[in-house]
Amino acid sequence: MSDIITQQRLSMRLDIYLSDYTGKKVKKDKFSSAEWNKVWRVADIARLQNTLTPELVDDVRVVLNKL
């Protein structure tokens, strides 16, 4: 049961990061967009497969903070 709860919490953090990303109205900087898209795609696939890890979610946060 705690694994399901962990996945839900990590998924909620991803949703917050996506909201922050869209709220930043990031310029169309190709490097930033490419980096964001790459890390987001990996995390989103992991979310769909219920294999999210805190490290993956943290990678999304790090890239978001670089933007």
Secondary structure, DSSP 8 states (H G I E B T S, - for coil): -HHHHHHHHHHHHHHHHHHHHHHHT----HHHHHHHHHHHHHHHHHHHTT---HHHHHHHHHHHHH-
